[in-house]
């Protein structure tokens, strides 16, 4: 993979590669799932508490890896062995393999596939009676003969074993091969030498095979994404253009929801019924209610209630909660705030660390200045309030129910319910200013700017008092 990340931790549609075969095994009804990994145990965090971990101290081959899990194998168990880099393996395939193995009475059953290009895979050599005689590895020159390399039936690396037969055969596997490893396929001739049968179970979908590099990872992701799309569409979701839509495996979507082009839904996102996502929206680990819409926006770890409207160009950061019927409009950013039912933040505002009551309207350009350089503070705005344009709330501060603010105000103190809060300098008009400015500019005297009758425009107001105020963050 040419990566600092272990191969099995590379993600496929929002899930670590190793977690896919684990999920398939559980869905197929496995009584126990055991993952074999190295002594550093890099995979453990991606597995969950219900998965047992066995440690292979040195990478000595697949037979040695299975032997590392021997303490988890019962004599009477049916043991399914599969590779961690098979993210597309399905529960149906595993259940079919287990069923075929049980019906055959064989000591082992191999899942095989026929490929047009079997390069790199172990070849399945059949006996005259159709059973499996042996599997020939092809990892290094000398492992297989020219005739064996022409075989197109390959071992997928997925096996079903009788527990007692597997444990006994593992003790006899030897490393006399080109790589000096203990190969799991070498148990096949050992089982046959004990007059036990080894069968083959051919799978039809070769896409269930493994990942060896990032090219293979992309191919696998495309198949997994197609399956996810089909599952949602068959359940009543409209995906307008699947080719431009990304949906992770654990995303849940209700009926009659429309996913417009160039939208991405990730992680544990849940979308209700009759909603609309996109176009050009990204939703990560968020909950979106029934009939809500998120248009051309970005939402992460947010809660969007029923019939809420978001966007375009809105940004919902972690902790943003929009109650039923609320609105976050164009160029609005909301973080760690509770927006009450029916409340509206229509455009060009930053709302951080705030609580806004039901039915309140937030005018354009409103900012809750929540950060004083050291600590975060909250702003409280009551129900039915009206916040005029370009209001800045310097937290901690509150605006009562039904209260108003004057446009352009910097609110630094609490405003009681039903009151009007205004915090701005009074307007002053200077009559004749334009004409006098023209006269000044046309005057040729060097000391024209000192004319006491001409007001000096130096961009300042001597009556202004400047205060350090918190910023938004």
WOKA-V924350 format. One record per residue. PHI is phi in radians with two decimals (* if undefined). BURIAL is # if it has 9 or more other ideal C-beta (glycine too) atoms within 8 Angstrom, else .. Layout:
phi=PHI burial=BURIAL
phi=PHI burial=BURIAL
This chain:
phi=* burial=.
phi=0.90 burial=.
phi=-2.58 burial=.
phi=-1.28 burial=.
phi=-1.56 burial=.
phi=-0.96 burial=.
phi=-0.91 burial=#
phi=-1.30 burial=#
phi=-1.76 burial=#
phi=-1.14 burial=#
phi=-1.51 burial=.
phi=-2.17 burial=#
phi=0.92 burial=#
phi=1.46 burial=#
phi=-2.38 burial=#
phi=-1.00 burial=#
phi=-0.92 burial=#
phi=-1.12 burial=#
phi=-1.28 burial=#
phi=-1.20 burial=#
phi=-1.12 burial=#
phi=-1.09 burial=#
phi=-1.11 burial=#
phi=-1.13 burial=#
phi=-1.11 burial=#
phi=-1.09 burial=#
phi=-1.13 burial=.
phi=-1.32 burial=#
phi=1.78 burial=.
phi=-1.08 burial=#
phi=-1.33 burial=.
phi=-2.58 burial=.
phi=-2.08 burial=#
phi=-2.12 burial=#
phi=-1.91 burial=#
phi=-1.70 burial=#
phi=-2.46 burial=#
phi=-1.35 burial=#
phi=-1.14 burial=.
phi=-1.33 burial=.
phi=0.88 burial=#
phi=-1.23 burial=#
phi=-1.51 burial=#
phi=-0.98 burial=.
phi=-1.15 burial=.
phi=-1.63 burial=#
phi=-1.76 burial=#
phi=1.59 burial=.
phi=-1.28 burial=.
phi=-1.47 burial=.
phi=-1.78 burial=#
phi=-1.44 burial=.
phi=-2.08 burial=#
phi=-1.98 burial=#
phi=-1.85 burial=#
phi=-1.68 burial=#
phi=-1.15 burial=.
phi=-2.33 burial=.
phi=-1.36 burial=.
phi=-1.84 burial=.
phi=1.95 burial=#
phi=-1.24 burial=#
phi=-1.15 burial=#
phi=-1.17 burial=#
phi=-1.10 burial=#
phi=-1.16 burial=#
phi=-1.11 burial=#
phi=-1.11 burial=#
phi=-1.74 burial=#
phi=-1.00 burial=#
phi=-1.15 burial=.
phi=-1.63 burial=.
phi=-1.81 burial=#
phi=-1.55 burial=.
phi=-1.04 burial=.
phi=-1.72 burial=.
phi=-1.26 burial=.
phi=-1.63 burial=#
phi=-1.92 burial=#
phi=-1.74 burial=#
phi=-1.96 burial=#
phi=-2.49 burial=#
phi=-1.55 burial=.
phi=-1.25 burial=#
phi=-1.72 burial=#
phi=-1.98 burial=#
phi=-1.19 burial=#
phi=-1.65 burial=#
phi=-1.07 burial=#
phi=-1.86 burial=.
phi=-1.08 burial=#
phi=-1.12 burial=.
phi=-1.14 burial=#
phi=-1.15 burial=#
phi=-1.15 burial=#
phi=-1.12 burial=#
phi=-1.10 burial=#
phi=-1.09 burial=#
phi=-1.15 burial=.
phi=-1.10 burial=#
phi=-1.12 burial=#
phi=-1.13 burial=.
phi=-1.25 burial=.
phi=-1.39 burial=#
phi=1.27 burial=.
phi=-1.34 burial=#
phi=-1.29 burial=#
phi=-2.64 burial=#
phi=-2.34 burial=#
phi=-1.75 burial=#
phi=-1.45 burial=#
phi=-2.13 burial=#
phi=-2.59 burial=#
phi=-1.83 burial=.
phi=-2.04 burial=#
phi=-1.15 burial=.
phi=-2.17 burial=.
phi=-1.55 burial=#
phi=-0.94 burial=.
phi=1.57 burial=.
phi=-1.75 burial=#
phi=-1.21 burial=#
phi=-1.62 burial=#
phi=-1.64 burial=#
phi=-1.76 burial=#
phi=-1.62 burial=#
phi=-1.43 burial=#
phi=-0.98 burial=.
phi=-1.51 burial=.
phi=1.58 burial=.
phi=-1.34 burial=#
phi=-1.51 burial=#
phi=-1.54 burial=#
phi=-2.92 burial=#
phi=-2.06 burial=#
phi=-1.80 burial=#
phi=-1.30 burial=#
phi=-2.32 burial=#
phi=-1.18 burial=.
phi=-2.36 burial=#
phi=-0.98 burial=.
phi=1.75 burial=.
phi=-1.20 burial=#
phi=-2.29 burial=.
phi=-1.43 burial=.
phi=-1.04 burial=.
phi=-1.16 burial=.
phi=-1.17 burial=#
phi=-1.19 burial=#
phi=-1.42 burial=.
phi=-1.21 burial=#
phi=-1.73 burial=.
phi=-1.45 burial=#
phi=-2.10 burial=#
phi=-1.48 burial=#
phi=-1.38 burial=#
phi=1.46 burial=#
phi=-2.00 burial=#
phi=-2.35 burial=#
phi=-2.10 burial=#
phi=-2.23 burial=#
phi=-1.36 burial=#
phi=-0.94 burial=#
phi=-1.12 burial=.
phi=-1.14 burial=#
phi=-1.12 burial=#
phi=-1.05 burial=#
phi=-1.19 burial=.
phi=-1.22 burial=#
phi=-1.03 burial=#
phi=-1.21 burial=.
phi=-1.81 burial=.
phi=-1.22 burial=#
phi=-2.06 burial=.
phi=-1.77 burial=#
phi=-1.51 burial=.
phi=-2.49 burial=#
phi=-1.06 burial=.
phi=-1.73 burial=.
phi=1.15 burial=.
phi=-1.90 burial=#
phi=-1.68 burial=#
phi=-1.53 burial=#
phi=-1.08 burial=#
phi=-1.03 burial=#
phi=-1.22 burial=#
phi=-1.25 burial=#
phi=-1.09 burial=#
phi=-1.10 burial=#
phi=-1.14 burial=#
phi=-1.12 burial=#
phi=-1.17 burial=#
phi=-1.14 burial=.
phi=-1.70 burial=.
phi=1.05 burial=.
phi=-1.84 burial=#
phi=-1.49 burial=#
phi=-2.18 burial=#
phi=-1.84 burial=#
phi=-2.08 burial=#
phi=-2.19 burial=#
phi=-1.43 burial=#
phi=-1.75 burial=#
phi=-1.51 burial=.
phi=-1.71 burial=.
phi=-1.21 burial=#
phi=-1.17 burial=.
phi=-1.39 burial=#
phi=-1.40 burial=#
phi=-1.49 burial=.
phi=-2.01 burial=#
phi=-2.00 burial=.
phi=-2.75 burial=.
phi=-1.27 burial=.
phi=-1.14 burial=.
phi=-1.13 burial=#
phi=-1.08 burial=#
phi=-1.13 burial=.
phi=-1.14 burial=#
phi=-1.15 burial=#
phi=-1.05 burial=#
phi=-1.09 burial=.
phi=-1.17 burial=#
phi=-1.08 burial=#
phi=-1.13 burial=#
phi=-1.06 burial=#
phi=-1.10 burial=.
phi=-1.11 burial=#
phi=-1.02 burial=#
phi=-1.09 burial=.
phi=-1.07 burial=.
phi=-1.20 burial=#
phi=-1.14 burial=#
phi=-1.19 burial=.
phi=-1.61 burial=.
phi=1.85 burial=.
phi=-1.75 burial=#
phi=-1.62 burial=.
phi=-1.92 burial=#
phi=-1.05 burial=.
phi=-2.43 burial=.
phi=-0.97 burial=#
phi=-1.14 burial=.
phi=-1.99 burial=.
phi=-2.12 burial=#
phi=-2.02 burial=.
phi=-2.35 burial=#
phi=-1.26 burial=#
phi=-1.13 burial=#
phi=-1.65 burial=.
phi=-1.23 burial=#
phi=-2.03 burial=.
phi=-2.37 burial=#
phi=-1.44 burial=#
phi=-1.10 burial=.
phi=1.14 burial=#
phi=-1.41 burial=#
phi=-1.97 burial=#
phi=-1.87 burial=#
phi=-1.40 burial=#
phi=-1.01 burial=#
phi=1.05 burial=.
phi=-1.99 burial=#
phi=-2.32 burial=#
phi=-2.09 burial=#
phi=-2.23 burial=#
phi=1.11 burial=#
phi=-1.68 burial=.
phi=-1.06 burial=#
phi=-2.18 burial=#
phi=-2.12 burial=#
phi=-1.33 burial=#
phi=-1.52 burial=#
phi=1.16 burial=#
phi=-1.54 burial=#
phi=-2.39 burial=#
phi=-2.05 burial=#
phi=1.60 burial=#
phi=-1.28 burial=#
phi=0.99 burial=.
phi=-2.11 burial=#
phi=-2.14 burial=#
phi=-2.23 burial=#
phi=-2.21 burial=#
phi=0.86 burial=.
phi=-2.09 burial=#
phi=-1.98 burial=.
phi=-2.09 burial=#
phi=-1.40 burial=#
phi=-1.10 burial=#
phi=1.02 burial=#
phi=-1.45 burial=#
phi=-2.39 burial=#
phi=-2.26 burial=#
phi=-1.90 burial=#
phi=0.88 burial=#
phi=-2.47 burial=#
phi=-2.27 burial=.
phi=-2.33 burial=#
phi=-2.32 burial=#
phi=0.88 burial=.
phi=-2.03 burial=#
phi=-2.08 burial=.
phi=-1.93 burial=#
phi=-1.33 burial=#
phi=-1.06 burial=#
phi=1.02 burial=#
phi=-1.48 burial=#
phi=-1.96 burial=#
phi=-2.22 burial=#
phi=1.71 burial=#
phi=-1.36 burial=.
phi=1.07 burial=.
phi=-1.74 burial=#
phi=-2.30 burial=#
phi=-1.77 burial=#
phi=-1.62 burial=#
phi=-0.92 burial=.
phi=1.54 burial=#
phi=-1.31 burial=#
phi=-2.20 burial=#
phi=-2.00 burial=#
phi=-1.32 burial=#
phi=-0.89 burial=#
phi=1.33 burial=#
phi=-1.32 burial=#
phi=-2.46 burial=#
phi=-2.18 burial=#
phi=-1.62 burial=#
phi=-1.21 burial=#
phi=0.93 burial=#
phi=-1.97 burial=#
phi=-2.07 burial=#
phi=-2.25 burial=#
phi=-2.39 burial=#
phi=0.85 burial=.
phi=-2.38 burial=#
phi=-1.96 burial=.
phi=-1.76 burial=#
phi=-1.16 burial=#
phi=-1.00 burial=#
phi=1.29 burial=#
phi=-1.31 burial=#
phi=-2.28 burial=#
phi=-2.12 burial=#
phi=-1.21 burial=#
phi=-2.94 burial=#
phi=0.96 burial=.
phi=-2.37 burial=#
phi=-2.06 burial=#
phi=-2.09 burial=#
phi=-2.23 burial=#
phi=0.95 burial=#
phi=-2.37 burial=#
phi=-2.17 burial=#
phi=-2.09 burial=#
phi=-1.34 burial=#
phi=-1.11 burial=#
phi=1.21 burial=#
phi=-1.38 burial=#
phi=-1.96 burial=#
phi=-1.87 burial=#
phi=-1.24 burial=#
phi=-1.04 burial=#
phi=1.36 burial=#
phi=-1.36 burial=#
phi=-2.33 burial=#
phi=-1.71 burial=#
phi=-1.44 burial=#
phi=-1.70 burial=#
phi=-2.17 burial=#
phi=-1.72 burial=.
phi=1.70 burial=.
phi=-2.35 burial=.
phi=-2.24 burial=.
phi=-1.67 burial=.
phi=-2.30 burial=#
phi=-1.76 burial=#
phi=-1.97 burial=#
phi=-2.05 burial=#
phi=-2.12 burial=#
phi=-1.30 burial=#
phi=-1.41 burial=#
phi=1.10 burial=#
phi=-1.49 burial=#
phi=-2.28 burial=#
phi=-1.76 burial=#
phi=-1.29 burial=#
phi=-1.06 burial=#
phi=0.99 burial=#
phi=-1.67 burial=#
phi=-2.04 burial=#
phi=-1.73 burial=#
phi=-1.64 burial=#
phi=-1.25 burial=#
phi=-1.41 burial=.
phi=-2.77 burial=#
phi=-2.36 burial=#
phi=-2.11 burial=#
phi=-1.28 burial=#
phi=-1.01 burial=#
phi=1.19 burial=#
phi=-1.44 burial=#
phi=-2.16 burial=#
phi=-2.16 burial=#
phi=-1.43 burial=#
phi=-0.98 burial=#
phi=1.32 burial=.
phi=-1.54 burial=#
phi=-1.92 burial=#
phi=-1.57 burial=#
phi=-1.95 burial=.
phi=-2.19 burial=.
phi=-1.10 burial=.
phi=-1.93 burial=#
phi=-1.15 burial=.
phi=-0.97 burial=.
phi=1.32 burial=.
phi=-1.63 burial=#
phi=-1.95 burial=.
phi=-1.78 burial=#
phi=-2.23 burial=.
phi=-2.48 burial=.
phi=-2.81 burial=.
phi=-1.24 burial=.
phi=-1.23 burial=.
phi=-1.29 burial=.
phi=-2.26 burial=.
phi=-1.81 burial=.
phi=-1.85 burial=.
phi=-1.17 burial=.
phi=1.25 burial=.
phi=-1.05 burial=.
phi=-1.10 burial=.
phi=-1.14 burial=.
phi=-1.12 burial=#
phi=-1.17 burial=#
phi=-1.07 burial=.
phi=-1.09 burial=#
phi=-1.11 burial=#
phi=-1.18 burial=.
phi=-1.54 burial=.
phi=-1.19 burial=.
phi=-1.73 burial=.
phi=-1.17 burial=.
phi=-1.02 burial=.
phi=-1.70 burial=.
phi=-1.07 burial=#
phi=-1.20 burial=.
phi=-1.60 burial=.
phi=-1.00 burial=#
phi=-1.19 burial=.
phi=-1.47 burial=.
phi=-1.90 burial=#
phi=-1.15 burial=.
phi=-1.56 burial=.
phi=-1.73 burial=.
phi=-1.80 burial=.
phi=1.33 burial=.
phi=-2.20 burial=.
phi=-2.30 burial=.
phi=-1.14 burial=.
phi=-1.50 burial=.
phi=-1.38 burial=.
phi=-1.88 burial=.
phi=-1.72 burial=.
phi=-2.21 burial=.
phi=-1.34 burial=.
phi=-2.16 burial=#
phi=-1.04 burial=#
phi=-1.84 burial=.
phi=-1.64 burial=#
phi=-2.55 burial=.
